[in-house]
Amino acid sequence: MGGAIPATEVIHAIALPFFVDNAGKRVRDSETEMRKVCQLLFVAACGLCTSQVASAGAQAAHGADPALAWTTFQDPFEKAFTVEAPQGWTVRGGLFRMGYSDERPMVDMTSPDGRVSVRLGDVSIPVFTAPSQYHAREGEVYDLGAQAQLVVARYRTGPEFAALYARGRFAQVCRNPAADAGNVDLVVPDYLPLDAGGHTSTGQIAYRCASGSIAFAFARTAAQGALWETPTLGSFMAPADRVAVARAVLLHCARSFHLSPAWLAYQKKMDAYALDYQRARQQQRRDDIGRQVQQFESQMAAMRSQVDAFRRHQDAQAAQVTGFTQALRGVTPTLDPMTGETREVWTGPNANYWSNSTGGVVNSNSAPGPGWRQLQVTSPN
């Protein structure tokens, strides 16, 4: 982010909910409180713009597997960053822009034989805002138009988020996961700038799948007031005998991640555009910047189409966004094979879900008794 923005300017940068007084008029909350929330969101949504990643290049050679050769991958959309990836691997991703101040970097790498999958960042994960009187439901999208797309969710610590994320990321490819204590020592370096304020938490989780493969996720969550994000997120899935390679690739990718100074300067301009956009949006005078808004929103529509295409190419990961939202809400999608009814049930610790003629549902490894039929767990819908 560039130079200091006057508080009165920041107030107009974000579309915040209005409050209703006793007479039924829509009024804003106190300027002090509004300034506080606006500043938090501006920092959270623009976390990429705050500073350069310190010493990423100097650490690039550490933790690399000697059997791997590396090649440079550059963000194909805005040339926002470069990162080193294994030579010969399939590499997808880039800087996915969902709004003026909503940029989501991701690098997804797959080994030539398709058995090792490593990911840094994730386009599916937005900035979150805690539930409030006006946005109380977890999983709800808090739409700030062309500036950002937030999701309502209570704050999760690093360990909590890693568990939720792993469930959504690996749900379709890791059957009957069991905790794997031997692979939770990996700490992914921070590859994006961290804001000095607020508090952060890190955590990781590892599973051994029925296939024998290991699934791993690491997350750092960072919160300021009602807003929180995941500035550091890394994951992999690999056969047990290839875990060392997956770990080395994830570490090397994080350490070699480098933001472009030219892109940082460009992002400062985007943040300035965001201020103009939100002023006009709040005052219902979008015609003031109509041509600029139309052009940008067209670009956002194209980017979201690219994101949709990327997800379709991810095969088993195509329903990841819905799966992650369902994990946030603590529900599991099921199908009743007798009636054809689809329903979400509260997620339980056991493997199976059973229903009876009255519509009751029990989470149990075996049938609770006569008259109970097993529900099929389905992919996120």
N, C-alpha and C positions, 0 to 999 in steps of 0.2 A: 504494500500500500504506500501511497505517496506521502506528501507533506500533510501536516495536521489539518483536518477539516473542521471548520467552525461548528460548534454544537448546533446552531440553528440550521445549518446545512444538513447535518446528519439526521436531524429530526425528520426531514422530508425524504430521506433516502429509502425508508422502509415503509411499506403499507402495513400499518398496525390496526388492530380492531378498535372500533369506537366504543365508548361507554355510554350508557343510557341514564339520564337523570330522572328524578321523580316525575317530571313533567312530560317525559317521553321523548325529549330532544336528544339527538346524538351529539355527544360532546367528547372531547379527548380527555384523557387523564391528565394529571399535573405534568407540566413541562419537564420537571426534574425526573420523574419516573420514566417518562417517554424517552428522554435523552439517554437514560441509562440502558433501557432495552435496545434502543436503536444502535447505540455504540457496540453493544454485545453482538448483535446480529451482523453488523458490518464487519467486525473482526472475525466472527466465525465463518461467515459466508465467503470472505475474501482472504482466508488464512494463507492461501498460496502467495499472496502479494506482499506479505509483511517483510520478508527478508530472504536472503539467499541461504541455501543449505550449507552450513559450515563444514568444511573439510571432507565433503562427499567424495571429491575426486582423489584426495590423498589417501582415502581408505579403500579405494576401489579394488586394489589388488589383494586385500586381506580376505580370508575365508574362502577362497576359490579352490575348487577341486582341480588338482593338477592335470587330470585327464580331459578337462574341458577347455575349449578355445572360445574366445569371446568376440562378439561383433557388436557394433553400436547400432542401437535402434533409436530413431528420432520420431517424436510425436508427429504423425502425418497431417494433423489438422491445423495446428497453429505453431508448430515448431517450438512448443513450450518447454520441452525437456528432451534430454538424451539419457539413455541408460544402456548398460552393457548386458547382452543376453547371450546364451550359448549358441555358438555357430551351428547351423544345421537344424535348429529347433524352429517350430512354427511360432511366430510371435505376432500377437494381435493387441490392439489397444491404442492408446493415445490420450490426449486431453479432451474429454467429452464436456462440451459447454452446454449447460442447461439454462443459462441465463447470464446476464451481465456479470453477476457476482457469484455464480454457481458453476464452478469448474471442478471436474472430477477426473483425476488421472488414474489410469489403470494400464497395467502391462500383464498380459496373459501369455504364458509360455508352455508349450507342449513338446515333449521329447519326440524324436523321429518315429519311435515305435508306438507312440500314443499312450504309454503307460505311466508317464510322469507328468503331472500338471502342477504348475507353479503360478501363483498370481500375486502381484503387488498392487494394492489399492483395489477398488471395485466401483464401477460406474453405478451400481445399484444402490449404493449407500449415500444418502444425502446428509445435509445438516439437519439435526433434530431440534424440536422445540418442545418443552415440557407441556403436558396438558394444562389447560386453563379453563376459565368459565366459558369462554367462547369457542374453544377447540378442545373438547374433553376426551374425545375418543382416540385411543392409540391406533396408529396406522392411517389416520386421516391425513390427507395432503393439505398443507397450508400453502396456498398458491399466492406467490408474490408477483405473478405475471412474468414479464420478461426479465425480472431481476433474479429470482431464485425459486426453487421448489423445495419447501421444507416438509418434514413428516413429523407428526405429533407422536411423541413417545417419552415416557419418563426416563430419567437418566439411568444408564447402565454403567457399572464399573467395567474395567477392562476384562476381568474374568467372566462377568455376566455376558458382555457383548460377544466375546470370543465364542462362548457356548451357543448363543443364539445364531451368530453368523455361521458357525460350522454346520449347524443343523440345516439352515437354508441352503448353504453352498453345496453340501455333500448328501442331501437327503435322498437323491435319486441314484447315487452311485456307491454309497456306503451302507450296506444292509447290516442289520443287527450290530450296530457299533458298540464296542466295549471300551472302557477307559484304558488308556495306554500310558502308564506313568513314566515309561522309559523315554518318551519323546516330548516332554514338556519343559525342557531346559533351554530351548531356543528362544532368544530375545532378538526381535527384528529391530535394527537401528531406525531411528527417526529419519525419514527421507524428506519430509516437508517441515517448514518452520513451525515452531510452537510458540504461541503467544505467552507472554510472561505472566499474565494474570490468570485467575481461575485456578482450577485444580485438575490433575490428570491421574489416570489409573491405568495400569497395564495388566494383561493377563493372557494366558494361552491355554489351549486344550488340544488333546490328541486322542484319536480313536483308533482302535484296531478293527477293521471291517471284517465281515464274514469271509470275504475273498482273501484275507491276509494282508491287504494293503493298509497303509497308515494314512489317516487324514489329520491334518494339523491346521490350526488357525491361531494367529496372534493379533491382539488389538490393543491400541492405546486409545482411550477415550479422554476427551478434554471438555470441561464444562465451564461456562461463565453465565451465571444467573440462570435464566430459563433455557438457554441454548447450549447444545453440546454437539460434538462431532467426533469423528475417528480419524485423526490426522495420520496415524500409522496403522496399516492393516496389511497383513501378509498371510498367505495360506498355501498349502500344497497337498497333493495326494499322490502316493507312490507305493509300489511294492516294498515290502520290508527290506529287501536287499538293495533298494535304490534310494532309501531315505537319506543317506549321506549326500547323494548327488542333489536331491531336492533341497536339502538344507543349504548346501553350498550355493546353489543357484539363487535361492531367495535372499541370502545374505549379500551375495555379490550384486544382485540387482538393486537392493536397497542402498548399498554403499556407493554404487556408481551413478545413482540417480542425480541429475544435475539440471536445475532450472536455468533457462536462458535469460540473461540480462535484458535482451531485446524484448522478450515476452513479458518480463516483469514491468517494463516501461509501457508496453501495450496495455497491460492489465490496469495500470493506473488510469489510462484513458477510458477503459471500459467502466471503471468505478465512477468516473465523472459522468459518463453517459447514464449510469444507473441513477444518479442524483436527479438529473433532468427528467428521466423517465418517471420516477416515482412522484416528483412534484406535479407533473402533468397528470399522472394517473390519479393521484389523490384529489386533485382539483377538477377532475373530469374535463381536462382540456388537452387530451392527447393530440388534438390537431396541431398544437404548438410544435410538436416534434413528430408529426404524423409520418412523414417520409422516412425519417430515421428509424422510428419504431417499426413500421411495416417491413423495412429491409431487414432489421435485426430479427424480428419475429419469424420472418421467412427463413433466415439462417438457422434459428432455433428449431423450427419445424424440420428442416433438413437434417440437423444434427440428431434430433430425436429419432428420425427415420434410420439414421446410421446406427444409433444405439439399438433400435429394434432389430435391425439386420444382424448386428453383432450377436445379440442374444439368440437369434434363430440359429446362428452358426455354432452356438455353444452346446447344441444337442441337449444333454441332460440338464444343462443349466438354464434352459429357456424359461422356466417358471420360477426363477430364483427370487425375483422381486416379491411376487405374491407369497412365496414360501417364507421369505424373511418377515413379511408383514404378519403372516399367520403365527410365526414363532414369537413375534413381539406380543401378540395378543394371547398366546398360550393356547391355541386351538390347532386341531388336526383335521384335515378334510377327509371325509369318508363317503362310501357308497353302500347303501343297503341293497344287496343282490336280489332280495325278494321283491322289494317295491320299486327299485330303481331310484329311490330318493337319495339325493346328495345332501350332506349336512356337515357342519363343523361341530366337533365335539371337543370338550376340554381335554387338553393333552395330559396324559397320565404317565406314570413311570414304567408301566408294563407294556408288553409287545402288542396285545390285541384289544379290540373294542367289540363289545357285544350289545345287542339290542333285543328288547322283548316286544310283545304285542301292544303294550301301552306307550311305547316310545322311550322307555328308560334306557340309559346307556351305562355300561359298566366297563372299566378298564381292567382287564385281567388276562393273564397268560393262558388260562383255560376257561372253558364255559362255566359260568356261575351255577348252572343247573338246567333242568328241562325248560324248554320254551325260549331259550336264548339263542339267537343266531349271530354269527360273526359278521361284523362290518368290514368292508374292504377299505384299507387306507389308500387314498388316491393321490395323484400328483396335484400340486396347487392349481386352482382354477381361476 
